[in-house]
Amino acid sequence: MRASLSPKQIARIEGWDGTVASPWNAATVVILRDRRAGRETFLIRRRATMAFAAGMYVFPGGGVQESDFEPAQRRDCCWPARTRHR
């Protein structure tokens, strides 16, 4: 199946001035589960009104801010040690 672009999307592409967005810290969550019929994954559909990837199915995620970390984690991020089950 081939997706077609809306007139609004075409206008945005044709009017692009070459400016590239600055990168920022972000996180994505991939949720999988095994079922008898096969593996399932959780996706969300972006709103049709969004400027980027409108209407697309994506893994949930979002931006990461400095305030999301405790002070000790900002220096040395060690996920395995912090996420072990106790």
SEPA-993727 format. One record per residue: chain; x negated, y, z of N, C-alpha, C, O in turn. Coordinates in Angstrom, 1 decimal. Layout:
(rec "A" (X Y Z) (X Y Z) (X Y Z) (X Y Z))
...
This chain:
(rec "A" (-0.8 -1.2 0.0) (0.0 0.0 0.0) (-0.9 1.2 0.0) (-1.8 1.3 0.8))
(rec "A" (-0.6 2.2 -0.8) (-1.4 3.4 -0.9) (-0.6 4.6 -0.4) (0.6 4.8 -0.7))
(rec "A" (-1.2 5.3 0.5) (-0.5 6.5 1.1) (-0.7 7.7 0.2) (-1.7 7.9 -0.4))
(rec "A" (0.3 8.5 0.1) (0.2 9.7 -0.7) (0.2 10.9 0.3) (0.7 10.8 1.4))
(rec "A" (-0.4 11.9 -0.2) (-0.6 13.1 0.6) (0.6 14.1 0.4) (1.1 14.2 -0.7))
(rec "A" (1.0 14.8 1.5) (2.1 15.7 1.4) (1.5 17.0 0.7) (0.3 17.2 0.7))
(rec "A" (2.4 17.9 0.2) (1.9 19.1 -0.4) (1.2 20.0 0.6) (0.2 20.7 0.3))
(rec "A" (1.6 19.9 1.9) (0.9 20.6 3.0) (-0.5 20.1 3.2) (-1.5 20.9 3.3))
(rec "A" (-0.7 18.8 3.1) (-2.0 18.2 3.3) (-2.9 18.6 2.1) (-4.1 18.9 2.3))
(rec "A" (-2.4 18.5 0.9) (-3.1 18.9 -0.3) (-3.6 20.3 -0.2) (-4.7 20.7 -0.6))
(rec "A" (-2.7 21.2 0.2) (-3.0 22.7 0.3) (-4.2 22.9 1.3) (-5.1 23.7 1.1))
(rec "A" (-4.1 22.1 2.5) (-5.2 22.2 3.5) (-6.5 21.8 2.9) (-7.6 22.4 3.1))
(rec "A" (-6.5 20.7 2.1) (-7.7 20.2 1.5) (-8.3 21.1 0.5) (-9.5 21.4 0.5))
(rec "A" (-7.4 21.7 -0.3) (-7.9 22.6 -1.4) (-8.3 23.9 -0.8) (-9.2 24.6 -1.4))
(rec "A" (-7.8 24.3 0.4) (-8.2 25.6 1.0) (-9.3 25.4 2.0) (-9.7 26.4 2.6))
(rec "A" (-9.9 24.2 2.1) (-11.0 24.0 3.1) (-12.2 24.8 2.7) (-12.7 24.8 1.6))
(rec "A" (-12.8 25.6 3.7) (-13.9 26.4 3.5) (-15.2 25.8 3.8) (-16.3 26.4 3.8))
(rec "A" (-15.2 24.5 4.2) (-16.5 23.8 4.5) (-16.8 23.8 5.9) (-17.8 23.2 6.3))
(rec "A" (-16.1 24.5 6.8) (-16.3 24.6 8.2) (-16.1 23.2 8.8) (-15.1 22.6 8.6))
(rec "A" (-17.1 22.8 9.6) (-17.0 21.5 10.3) (-16.8 21.7 11.8) (-17.4 22.6 12.4))
(rec "A" (-15.9 21.0 12.4) (-15.6 21.1 13.8) (-16.8 20.7 14.7) (-17.6 19.8 14.3))
(rec "A" (-17.0 21.3 15.8) (-18.1 20.9 16.7) (-17.6 19.6 17.5) (-16.5 19.5 17.8))
(rec "A" (-18.6 18.7 17.7) (-18.2 17.5 18.4) (-18.0 17.8 19.9) (-18.5 18.7 20.5))
(rec "A" (-17.2 16.9 20.6) (-17.0 17.0 22.0) (-16.9 15.6 22.5) (-16.7 14.6 21.8))
(rec "A" (-17.0 15.4 23.9) (-16.9 14.1 24.5) (-15.5 13.6 24.4) (-14.5 14.4 24.7))
(rec "A" (-15.3 12.4 24.1) (-14.0 11.8 24.0) (-14.0 10.4 24.4) (-15.1 9.8 24.5))
(rec "A" (-12.9 9.8 24.6) (-12.8 8.4 25.0) (-11.6 7.7 24.2) (-10.6 8.4 23.9))
(rec "A" (-11.8 6.5 23.9) (-10.8 5.7 23.3) (-10.6 4.4 24.1) (-11.6 3.8 24.5))
(rec "A" (-9.4 4.0 24.2) (-9.1 2.8 24.9) (-8.5 1.7 23.9) (-7.6 2.0 23.2))
(rec "A" (-9.1 0.5 23.9) (-8.6 -0.5 23.1) (-8.1 -1.6 24.0) (-8.8 -2.2 24.8))
(rec "A" (-6.8 -1.8 23.9) (-6.1 -2.8 24.8) (-5.7 -4.0 23.9) (-5.0 -3.9 22.9))
(rec "A" (-6.3 -5.2 24.3) (-6.0 -6.4 23.5) (-5.4 -7.5 24.5) (-5.7 -7.5 25.7))
(rec "A" (-4.6 -8.3 23.9) (-4.2 -9.5 24.7) (-4.0 -10.7 23.8) (-3.6 -10.5 22.6))
(rec "A" (-4.3 -11.8 24.3) (-4.1 -13.1 23.5) (-2.7 -13.6 23.7) (-2.3 -13.7 24.9))
(rec "A" (-2.1 -14.0 22.7) (-0.7 -14.6 22.7) (-0.8 -15.8 21.9) (-1.7 -16.1 21.1))
(rec "A" (0.2 -16.7 22.1) (0.2 -17.9 21.3) (0.3 -17.7 19.8) (-0.3 -18.4 19.0))
(rec "A" (0.9 -16.6 19.4) (1.0 -16.3 18.0) (-0.2 -15.6 17.5) (-0.3 -15.3 16.2))
(rec "A" (-1.1 -15.2 18.3) (-2.3 -14.5 17.9) (-2.6 -13.3 18.8) (-1.9 -13.1 19.8))
(rec "A" (-3.7 -12.6 18.6) (-4.1 -11.4 19.4) (-3.2 -10.2 19.0) (-2.8 -10.0 17.9))
(rec "A" (-2.8 -9.5 20.1) (-2.1 -8.2 19.9) (-2.9 -7.1 20.4) (-3.8 -7.2 21.3))
(rec "A" (-2.7 -5.9 19.9) (-3.3 -4.7 20.3) (-2.3 -3.6 20.5) (-1.3 -3.6 19.8))
(rec "A" (-2.6 -2.6 21.4) (-1.7 -1.5 21.7) (-2.2 -0.3 20.8) (-3.3 0.1 20.9))
(rec "A" (-1.3 0.2 20.0) (-1.5 1.4 19.2) (-0.4 2.4 19.5) (0.7 2.1 20.0))
(rec "A" (-0.7 3.7 19.3) (0.3 4.7 19.4) (0.4 5.4 18.0) (-0.6 5.4 17.2))
(rec "A" (1.5 6.0 17.7) (1.7 6.8 16.5) (1.6 8.2 16.8) (2.3 8.8 17.6))
(rec "A" (0.7 8.9 16.1) (0.5 10.4 16.2) (1.7 11.1 15.7) (2.3 10.6 14.7))
(rec "A" (2.1 12.2 16.3) (3.2 13.0 15.8) (3.0 13.5 14.4) (1.9 13.8 14.0))
(rec "A" (4.1 13.5 13.6) (4.0 13.9 12.2) (3.6 15.4 12.1) (3.1 15.8 11.0))
(rec "A" (3.7 16.2 13.2) (3.4 17.6 13.1) (1.9 17.9 13.5) (1.5 19.1 13.5))
(rec "A" (1.1 16.9 13.9) (-0.2 17.1 14.3) (-1.1 17.5 13.1) (-0.9 17.1 12.0))
(rec "A" (-2.1 18.4 13.4) (-3.0 18.9 12.3) (-3.9 17.8 11.8) (-4.2 17.8 10.6))
(rec "A" (-4.3 16.9 12.6) (-5.2 15.8 12.2) (-4.6 14.4 12.3) (-3.9 14.1 13.3))
(rec "A" (-4.7 13.7 11.3) (-4.2 12.3 11.2) (-2.7 12.2 11.6) (-2.3 11.3 12.3))
(rec "A" (-1.9 13.1 11.1) (-0.5 13.1 11.4) (0.2 11.8 11.0) (0.0 11.4 9.9))
(rec "A" (1.0 11.3 11.9) (1.8 10.1 11.6) (1.0 8.8 11.5) (1.6 7.7 11.3))
(rec "A" (-0.3 8.8 11.8) (-1.1 7.6 11.7) (-1.0 6.8 13.0) (-0.8 7.4 14.1))
(rec "A" (-1.2 5.5 12.9) (-1.3 4.7 14.1) (-2.7 4.6 14.6) (-3.6 4.3 13.8))
(rec "A" (-3.0 4.9 15.9) (-4.3 5.0 16.4) (-4.4 4.3 17.8) (-3.4 4.1 18.4))
(rec "A" (-5.6 4.0 18.2) (-5.8 3.6 19.6) (-5.6 4.8 20.5) (-6.0 5.9 20.1))
(rec "A" (-5.1 4.7 21.7) (-4.9 5.8 22.6) (-6.3 6.3 23.0) (-7.2 5.6 23.2))
(rec "A" (-6.3 7.6 23.3) (-7.6 8.2 23.7) (-7.4 9.7 24.0) (-6.2 10.2 24.0))
(rec "A" (-8.5 10.4 24.2) (-8.4 11.8 24.5) (-9.7 12.4 24.9) (-10.8 11.7 24.8))
(rec "A" (-9.8 13.6 25.2) (-11.0 14.3 25.5) (-11.5 14.0 26.9) (-10.7 13.6 27.8))
(rec "A" (-12.8 14.1 27.1) (-13.4 13.9 28.4) (-14.0 15.2 28.8) (-14.8 15.9 28.1))
(rec "A" (-13.7 15.6 30.0) (-14.2 16.9 30.6) (-15.2 16.6 31.7) (-15.2 15.5 32.3))
(rec "A" (-16.1 17.5 32.0) (-17.1 17.4 33.0) (-16.4 17.1 34.4) (-17.0 16.3 35.2))
(rec "A" (-15.3 17.7 34.6) (-14.6 17.4 35.9) (-14.0 16.0 36.0) (-13.5 15.7 37.1))
(rec "A" (-14.0 15.2 34.9) (-13.6 13.8 35.0) (-14.5 12.9 35.7) (-14.2 11.8 36.1))
(rec "A" (-15.8 13.4 36.0) (-16.8 12.6 36.6) (-17.1 13.1 38.0) (-17.0 14.3 38.3))
(rec "A" (-17.4 12.2 38.9) (-17.9 12.6 40.2) (-19.3 13.1 40.0) (-20.0 12.7 39.1))
(rec "A" (-19.9 14.0 40.9) (-21.2 14.5 40.8) (-22.3 13.4 40.5) (-23.2 13.6 39.7))
(rec "A" (-22.2 12.3 41.3) (-23.3 11.3 41.1) (-23.2 10.6 39.7) (-24.2 10.2 39.2))
(rec "A" (-22.0 10.5 39.1) (-21.8 9.9 37.8) (-22.3 10.8 36.7) (-22.7 10.3 35.6))
(rec "A" (-22.4 12.1 36.9) (-22.8 13.0 35.9) (-24.3 12.8 35.5) (-24.7 13.0 34.4))
(rec "A" (-25.1 12.4 36.5) (-26.5 12.2 36.3) (-26.8 10.8 35.7) (-27.6 10.7 34.7))
(rec "A" (-26.1 9.8 36.2) (-26.5 8.4 35.8) (-25.2 7.6 35.6) (-24.7 7.0 36.6))
(rec "A" (-24.7 7.6 34.4) (-23.4 6.9 34.2) (-23.7 5.4 34.1) (-24.4 4.9 33.1))
(rec "A" (-23.2 4.6 35.0) (-23.5 3.2 35.0) (-22.2 2.4 35.1) (-21.8 1.9 36.2))
(rec "A" (-21.4 2.3 34.0) (-20.1 1.7 34.0) (-20.0 0.3 34.6) (-19.1 0.1 35.4))
(rec "A" (-20.9 -0.6 34.2) (-20.7 -2.0 34.7) (-20.6 -2.1 36.2) (-19.8 -2.8 36.8))
(rec "A" (-21.5 -1.3 36.9) (-21.6 -1.4 38.3) (-20.3 -0.7 39.0) (-19.9 -1.2 40.1))
(rec "A" (-19.7 0.2 38.4) (-18.6 0.9 38.9) (-17.3 0.2 38.6) (-16.3 0.5 39.3))
(rec "A" (-17.2 -0.7 37.7) (-16.0 -1.3 37.2) (-15.8 -2.7 37.6) (-14.8 -3.4 37.3))
(rec "A" (-16.8 -3.3 38.4) (-16.6 -4.7 38.8) (-15.5 -4.8 39.7) (-15.2 -3.9 40.5))
(rec "A" (-14.8 -6.0 39.6) (-13.7 -6.3 40.6) (-14.3 -6.6 41.9) (-15.3 -7.2 42.0))
(rec "A" (-13.6 -6.1 42.9) (-14.1 -6.3 44.3) (-13.2 -7.3 45.0) (-13.5 -7.6 46.2))
